[in-house]
């Protein structure tokens, strides 16, 4: 049994590995292996225009237990009235799930992007970068739209570690070191995603 993960970005390989470490024994019964196949879009417009068709095709397969959309929250265009994180999350989740219209499809968001998860465990970051993290990083999903987590890491890598943060290379390597349990403890919106996938996997496992 497997999930299909619909993503928009450069770290889908690392994200799949990260999620699979959550969907493993003892949470999932031994002998009930869960897999993840990713389908990558290029940009918000590509995702918005293509998700319904690609989800319908993917979810027609017998071995697929669920389709999970994962976007960075800062990406979509929002109505002017939707300013708070929870409001934007709820509005975009409802809009995209309605657009797809399939009971096995769940839309989720990295708040504000997957780099927020990396901030949940400073020990995986270079020492110079970890030591310069601002206090707000103790609650990683509050690192906001003005300087989202990837921009923060880019700045700190450049100014403190004298090198560039490379989203595809560094992001994937850091995700491989990151504990899903620790990230979930500090990132409530990530916990929603992990619990949603776990529930679907357990239902499929019987």
N, C-alpha and C positions, 0 to 999 in steps of 0.2 A: 504494500500500500504506500501511496506517496501523496505529497502535496505538490501543487504547482504554485510557485512564487512569482508573482508579477511585479517586477521592479523597474525603477528608472534610475540608473546610475552606474557607477564603476566598481562597486564593492560587492556585487551579488555573490561571488564565489565565497568570500569570507562570511557573508550573512548566512548563506545556506549551512555552512559548517557550524557556525555559532548556534543556529536554531536546532540543528540535529543533536547537538550536545545536550539540549534541554529535553528533546523528545527521545529519551533513551532510558533504559532501566536505571533505577527502580520505578520511574514514572510510567514507563511503558512496559508491559509484561515481556519477559524474555521470550525470544522466538517470534515476536511481532515487530519485525524491523520496519522502520519508517524511513522513506526517502523523500528528497525534495528535488524537483526539477525547476529550473528558473527560466523565465521568459523576460527578456530585457527590452524595454522601450527606450527611446532616445528623446527625453524631454517630456514636460507635462502635456503639451498638445498631442504628441504621439500617443501617450498613455490614455488621455481622455478620449481621443477619437477611436482608438483601437481596442480598448479593454473589453468591451462587450462582446465583440466578435471572437477575440482570442480566448476569452474565458469560456464562451459557449463551446468552442471546439475542445479545449483542454478538459473541461468538466464532463464531457460526454464519454470519456474513457472510463472503463470499469474499475481500474485500479487507483483512480484518483479519489481521495477522500475529502479534498477541499482545495479551493483556490484562494490564495491569500494575496491581496494587493498590498504593497508596501511602498509608500512614497515618503519623501521628506516633507514635513508639514509646511516649511517655508515656501514651497514651490508653487502650489496652486494659486490662482487669482481668487480673492475672497470678496464677498459683498462688503461694502463700506461699514455696515453695521456689525460685522463679525470681527471683533478685535481681540478678545481673550482667546487663549490657547484652547481651552475646553470648547468654546463656541465654534472655533474654526475646525477643530477635530470632528465634532459632532456633525456639523453642517456638511463637510466634505465627505465624511464616511457615509452619511445617509444618501447624499446625492449620487455617489459612485455605486453604492450597493443597489440603489434603485435603477441606475442606468444598466447595470449588468443583469439584474433581475433573476438571479439564480440562488437557491437556498444554500448551496455549498460555497458561495463566494462571500468572503469577509474582507472588508477594506480596513487597513490599518495605516498608521503614520509613525515615522520616527520623529520625535519631538526634540529638537526641530529638524534633526537629521541623524543619521546613524552614528556620527562622531560623538553625539551626546552620550551614547552608551560607553564609549571609550573613557570618558571623563569619570565614570563611576568607579574606576580603579586606577588611581594615579600611579600605582606601582608598575604598571605595564608600560608607562611612558618613559622617555628619557629623563634622567634625574633632573636636568636643568629645566626641562619643560614642566615636570610635575611640581617642582618647587616654586614655579611662577604662576600656577593656576590661581585665578581670583577666587574669593570666598564663595561666590555664587555657584561654583562648580560642585560644591557639596550636594547640591540638588541639580544634577546635570540637565534635566529637561527645562530648567528655568533659564538656561543660557539662551538669550533671546534672538529675535529677528534682526536686531541692530548689528550684532556680531555673532552669528550662529557658530556652533562648535567647530566646524571645519575652518572657518575664518580665524577663530581664536587659535586653533592649533597651528595654522599657517603662520600667524604672527609670532607665536611663541617659539616655534621651531626656528624661524628665521632670526629672531632677536636673541634667543637664549641658547640655541643649539647650533647656530651658524650653518644651518642647512634648510632645505625646503621640505615641507610636509607633502608627501606624494600620496594622494588619496587612494589610488589603486594599489600601490605597493605597501606603503606604511599602514594604510587603513586595514588592509587584509591581514597583514602580519599582527597588528594589534588585536584585531578581532579573534585571531587564533589563540591569543593569550588570555582573552577576557573570559571570566567566569560568568555564565548566564545567571547563576544564582545571585551573585553580587550586583550585576547590572540590574536585574529585576528588582532587587531590594531598594535601589536608589532611583529607579526610573519607572514610575507607576504606569505610564502609557505603554512602555515596553512590556510590563507585566500583563497588561490586557492582551497584547498580541500573543505572548507565550501561553497564557492560560487558555485562550481561544483555540490555539492549535492543539494544545494538550487535550482539551475536551473533545475535539473532533477525532483525534487519533485514538483516544480511549473508546469512543463510541464505535469506531470502525473495527477496533480490536475485539469488541464484544465483551 
